[in-house]
Amino acid sequence: MNREGQLDPKGLLSAYYKYLFPYGLYYRWLNYGGVANDYFSRREFSFMLPDGNYMRYLSFSGAKEFEEYVQDKQPHKIDLGAVYKVKLPGRKAVAKGEFQAQERELVFDIDLSDYDDVRHCCKETAICPKCWPLMQMAARVIDTALKEDYGFRHRLWVFSGRRDHPSVERAISLIRPSFERYACGLQDFLGVGAKMEKVAALVPLASVRQQLAVDFLRGESSPRRWHILQTRLRMEAGKQASSKLARCADEIMLQYCYPRLDINVSKGLNHLLKAPFCVHPKTGRVCVPFDVAALDSFDPFEVPRVDRLADELNMARSTDAGAKKGVKMTSLQTGVAVFERFLDKLDESSKQLRQQVESKEF
């Protein structure tokens, strides 16, 4: 990193793109088992160059051309676009209506800045161990919904490097085990008057809100006040036969922890996707895939930085055995292994799809 906190494009990035970036895995992924001969070459890539300029509508014939171009340009950021109807180099030669985005991956973007109204430790792009559990809960809810409700078999979760219609009942069951530790312990969400008022405002009946203002004075901490709130809601729900009060504690948990998604990222075919394994231009952290099944062991603050990877690579290359293993001797290997497992399953599905198509043609 240089004095301004920006990446040194002629040093660290050069080594990273030459020795560690997984070009072959990229081609395996975006070629999708050769579903069409020109599928990879119709994919848009976008680069942010060291001078801050962007290059849009780039495309490559294969992994070798992609690798050579990346090593030549050494982009500070790589984004992936859609697969177009025609090859991108010829887009200006076709009629305007013919140059259309046809398809791309379904993307869900979870941004912690969208939780600024319910987290009390950080704001905007900052994250810390106190608010990271929000991401863990969101990832679990979304991943379970995609798998069980919609049958998605291939799901890749990626940490960006900046610092990854479900059943509501199931979402609550996924949030509840982490809620008290997160909201009461890490965020102290009932710690002071303004926070208590914000939570109480979610209670639907004015009489119960007024009683809670008195009840909270008996509690000396967020865990104690959360227990008092749940007890009061259960008691009043029984008295008034109110289903709204009976569900209120669950609705508070959802308000504070339910996944908040940027809908434009998911629905826009032309929306660019930050590419896995690119390097964040300000933090130097690599955008790495992670295993949602092992989410508790994933530490976003230990994501490989490009300067650390350079040191690890130099250490590995000091021995013949290490030089041959390359990326396997660095902390990037964990993310690469997750990506490879995802691709193995994707390749198997692509193979089955080709066999089905071939059997029908026969």
C-alpha positions in Angstrom: 0.0 0.0 0.0 1.2 3.5 -0.7 1.0 6.6 1.6 -2.5 7.4 0.4 -3.8 3.9 1.3 -4.1 2.9 -2.3 -2.7 -0.2 -3.9 0.7 0.0 -5.6 -0.2 -1.3 -9.0 3.3 -2.0 -10.1 4.3 -4.0 -7.1 1.8 -6.1 -5.2 -0.9 -6.4 -7.9 1.7 -7.5 -10.5 2.7 -10.4 -8.3 -0.9 -11.2 -7.4 -2.1 -11.3 -11.0 1.0 -13.2 -12.2 1.1 -16.0 -9.5 -2.1 -16.2 -7.6 -5.2 -15.1 -9.5 -7.2 -18.2 -10.5 -7.7 -17.7 -14.3 -8.4 -21.3 -15.0 -11.2 -21.5 -12.3 -12.7 -18.3 -13.7 -13.0 -19.9 -17.1 -14.5 -23.0 -15.7 -17.1 -21.0 -13.9 -18.1 -18.5 -16.6 -18.0 -21.1 -19.4 -20.6 -23.2 -17.6 -19.4 -26.4 -19.0 -19.5 -25.2 -22.6 -23.3 -24.8 -22.7 -22.7 -22.8 -25.9 -19.5 -22.5 -27.9 -19.2 -18.7 -27.6 -20.8 -18.4 -24.1 -17.6 -17.1 -22.4 -16.8 -14.7 -25.2 -20.2 -13.0 -25.0 -19.7 -12.1 -21.3 -18.9 -8.5 -20.4 -16.0 -7.7 -18.1 -15.3 -4.2 -16.7 -12.0 -3.0 -15.4 -11.2 0.0 -13.2 -7.6 0.9 -14.1 -4.9 2.3 -11.9 -5.6 5.9 -13.1 -9.3 5.5 -12.0 -10.7 5.2 -15.5 -13.2 2.4 -16.3 -13.2 0.1 -19.3 -16.6 -1.4 -20.1 -17.8 -4.1 -22.5 -14.5 -6.0 -22.5 -14.7 -9.7 -23.6 -12.3 -12.5 -24.1 -12.1 -15.6 -26.2 -10.8 -17.8 -23.5 -8.8 -18.1 -20.3 -5.4 -17.4 -21.9 -6.5 -14.1 -23.5 -8.2 -13.1 -20.2 -5.0 -13.8 -18.3 -2.8 -11.9 -20.7 -5.1 -8.8 -20.6 -5.4 -8.8 -16.8 -1.7 -9.0 -16.4 -1.1 -6.2 -18.9 -3.7 -3.8 -17.4 -3.4 -4.8 -13.8 -6.9 -3.5 -12.9 -7.6 -2.2 -9.5 -11.1 -3.7 -9.7 -12.8 -6.3 -11.9 -16.6 -6.4 -12.4 -18.6 -9.0 -14.3 -21.6 -8.1 -16.5 -24.2 -10.0 -18.4 -23.9 -12.5 -21.3 -25.0 -10.6 -24.4 -26.9 -11.8 -27.5 -23.9 -11.0 -29.7 -20.1 -10.9 -29.1 -19.1 -7.6 -27.6 -16.4 -6.5 -30.0 -19.0 -6.4 -32.8 -21.7 -4.6 -30.8 -21.3 -1.3 -32.8 -21.8 -3.1 -36.1 -25.2 -4.6 -35.2 -28.6 -2.9 -35.0 -29.3 -1.2 -31.6 -32.1 -3.7 -30.8 -29.8 -6.7 -31.4 -27.2 -5.6 -28.7 -29.1 -6.9 -25.6 -28.1 -8.4 -22.3 -29.6 -11.9 -22.3 -28.8 -13.4 -18.9 -26.5 -13.3 -15.9 -26.2 -14.8 -12.4 -28.9 -14.1 -9.8 -27.1 -11.8 -7.3 -28.1 -10.7 -3.8 -26.2 -7.8 -2.3 -26.2 -7.4 1.5 -24.7 -4.1 2.5 -24.3 -3.3 6.2 -24.8 0.4 5.6 -28.5 -0.5 5.1 -28.6 -1.5 8.8 -27.4 1.9 10.0 -30.7 2.6 11.7 -30.4 -0.6 13.9 -26.7 -0.9 14.6 -25.0 1.4 17.0 -21.3 0.6 16.5 -20.5 1.6 12.9 -21.9 3.7 10.1 -21.8 3.6 6.3 -19.1 1.3 5.0 -17.4 0.5 8.3 -17.8 -2.9 9.9 -16.6 -4.4 13.2 -17.1 -7.7 15.2 -20.2 -6.1 16.8 -22.2 -5.8 13.6 -20.8 -8.7 11.6 -23.4 -11.1 13.1 -26.0 -9.2 11.0 -24.3 -10.6 7.9 -24.1 -14.1 9.4 -27.9 -14.1 10.1 -28.7 -12.6 6.7 -26.6 -15.2 4.9 -28.2 -18.1 6.8 -31.8 -16.8 6.1 -31.2 -16.2 2.4 -29.1 -19.4 1.7 -31.7 -21.6 3.4 -34.6 -19.9 1.5 -32.8 -20.3 -1.9 -32.1 -24.0 -1.2 -35.4 -25.1 0.4 -38.0 -22.8 -1.1 -36.6 -22.3 -4.6 -34.4 -25.3 -5.2 -31.2 -23.5 -6.1 -28.4 -26.1 -6.1 -25.4 -23.9 -6.8 -24.9 -20.9 -4.4 -21.6 -19.0 -4.1 -21.2 -16.6 -1.2 -18.4 -14.0 -1.6 -17.1 -11.4 0.9 -16.5 -8.2 -1.0 -13.3 -7.3 0.8 -14.6 -3.9 1.9 -14.1 -4.6 5.5 -21.7 -12.1 1.7 -39.6 -14.7 -0.3 -38.3 -16.8 2.6 -40.6 -18.3 5.2 -40.9 -15.7 8.1 -41.2 -18.4 10.7 -38.0 -20.1 9.5 -36.2 -16.8 9.3 -37.1 -16.1 13.0 -35.8 -19.6 13.9 -32.5 -18.8 12.2 -32.2 -15.3 13.7 -33.3 -16.2 17.3 -30.2 -18.1 18.4 -27.9 -15.2 17.6 -30.2 -12.3 18.4 -29.6 -11.8 22.1 -25.8 -12.0 21.8 -25.9 -9.6 18.9 -28.6 -7.1 19.9 -28.2 -7.2 23.7 -24.5 -8.0 24.0 -22.8 -6.4 21.0 -25.2 -3.6 20.2 -26.6 -2.9 23.6 -29.9 -2.1 21.8 -31.8 -1.3 25.0 -28.9 0.4 26.7 -30.1 4.1 26.9 -33.3 6.0 26.7 -33.3 6.7 23.0 -32.7 3.1 22.1 -35.4 1.9 24.5 -37.9 4.3 22.9 -37.0 3.1 19.5 -37.7 -0.5 20.4 -40.8 0.4 22.3 -42.2 2.3 19.3 -42.5 -1.1 17.5 -45.1 -2.3 20.1 -48.5 -1.8 18.5 -50.6 -0.7 21.6 -50.0 2.7 23.3 -51.0 1.3 26.7 -48.3 -1.4 26.5 -45.7 1.1 25.3 -46.4 3.3 28.3 -46.1 0.3 30.7 -42.8 -0.7 29.1 -41.4 2.8 29.8 -42.0 2.0 33.5 -40.9 -1.6 33.2 -37.5 -0.7 31.6 -36.6 1.3 34.7 -36.4 -2.0 36.6 -33.8 -3.3 34.2 -30.1 -2.4 34.4 -29.0 -3.8 31.1 -30.1 -4.7 27.6 -30.4 -8.5 28.3 -32.5 -7.8 31.4 -34.7 -5.3 29.5 -35.2 -7.7 26.6 -36.4 -10.3 29.1 -38.7 -7.8 30.7 -40.1 -6.8 27.3 -40.8 -10.4 26.2 -42.5 -11.1 29.6 -44.7 -8.0 29.3 -45.7 -8.8 25.7 -46.6 -12.4 26.6 -48.6 -11.2 29.6 -50.5 -8.5 27.8 -51.1 -10.8 24.8 -52.8 -13.3 27.1 -54.9 -10.6 28.8 -56.0 -8.9 25.5 -56.1 -11.9 23.3 -53.9 -9.9 20.9 -52.1 -11.8 18.1 -50.2 -8.6 17.3 -48.7 -8.5 20.8 -48.0 -12.3 20.7 -45.9 -11.8 17.5 -44.3 -8.5 18.5 -41.0 -9.9 19.9 -40.5 -11.8 16.7 -41.2 -8.7 14.7 -38.7 -6.7 16.6 -36.1 -9.4 15.9 -37.0 -9.2 12.2 -36.9 -5.4 12.2 -33.3 -5.5 13.5 -31.9 -8.5 11.8 -33.8 -9.6 8.7 -31.8 -9.5 5.5 -31.9 -6.1 3.7 -31.2 -6.4 0.0 -30.5 -4.0 -2.8 -33.3 -4.9 -5.2 -31.6 -3.2 -8.2 -28.6 -5.5 -7.9 -30.8 -8.6 -8.2 -33.2 -7.5 -10.9 -31.0 -5.4 -13.3 -29.5 -7.4 -16.1 -27.0 -4.6 -16.8 -25.9 -4.3 -13.2 -22.3 -5.2 -12.8 -21.2 -7.8 -10.3 -17.9 -7.4 -8.3 -15.7 -10.3 -9.4 -14.5 -12.9 -6.9 -10.7 -12.7 -6.2 -10.3 -9.1 -7.3 -8.6 -6.8 -4.8 -10.4 -4.0 -3.0 -8.6 -0.8 -4.1 -8.6 0.9 -0.7 -8.3 -2.0 1.8 -6.1 -4.3 -0.2 -8.3 -7.2 0.8 -9.1 -9.9 -1.7 -12.8 -10.6 -2.6 -12.9 -14.2 -1.5 -15.7 -16.9 -1.5 -16.6 -18.4 1.8 -18.5 -21.5 3.0 -21.9 -20.4 4.4 -22.1 -23.8 6.2 -19.0 -22.8 8.2 -20.0 -19.2 8.6 -19.2 -19.0 12.3 -15.5 -19.7 11.5 -15.3 -17.1 8.7 -13.5 -14.0 10.0 -14.0 -11.0 7.7 -11.1 -9.2 9.4 -8.7 -12.0 8.5 -9.5 -12.0 4.8 -6.2 -12.1 2.8 -4.6 -8.8 2.0 -2.6 -8.5 -1.2 0.5 -7.4 0.8 0.2 -10.4 3.1 -0.2 -12.7 0.1 3.0 -11.3 -1.4 4.9 -12.0 1.8 3.5 -15.6 1.9 4.3 -16.1 -1.8 7.9 -14.9 -1.3 8.2 -17.3 1.7 6.8 -20.2 -0.4 9.0 -19.5 -3.4 12.1 -19.6 -1.2 11.9 -23.4 -1.4 11.5 -25.6 -4.5 8.5 -27.4 -2.9 6.8 -24.2 -2.0 7.4 -22.7 -5.4 5.6 -25.6 -7.1 2.5 -25.3 -4.8 2.1 -21.6 -5.3 -1.3 -20.5 -4.1 -1.7 -23.6 -1.9 1.1 -22.1 0.3 -0.8 -18.9 0.9 -3.9 -17.9 2.9 -5.8 -17.5 -0.4 -6.0 -21.3 -0.6 -9.1 -21.4 1.7 -11.1 -19.2 -0.6 -9.9 -21.0 -3.7 -10.9 -24.4 -2.2 -14.4 -23.1 -1.6 -14.6 -21.9 -5.2 -13.3 -25.3 -6.5 -15.9 -27.2 -4.5 -18.6 -24.9 -6.0 -17.3 -25.5 -9.5 -17.1 -29.3 -9.1 -20.8 -29.4 -8.3 -21.5 -26.9 -11.2 -19.5 -29.0 -13.6 -21.4 -32.1 -12.6 -24.7 -30.4 -13.3 -23.5 -29.1 -16.6 -22.4 -32.6 -17.6 -25.9 -33.9 -16.7 -27.5 -31.2 -18.7 -25.4 -31.9 -21.8 -26.2 -35.6 -21.6 -29.9 -34.8 -21.4 -29.7 -32.5 -24.5 -27.7 -35.1 -26.4 -30.1 -37.9 -25.6 -33.0 -35.8 -26.9 -31.1 -35.0 -30.1 -30.3 -38.6 -30.6 
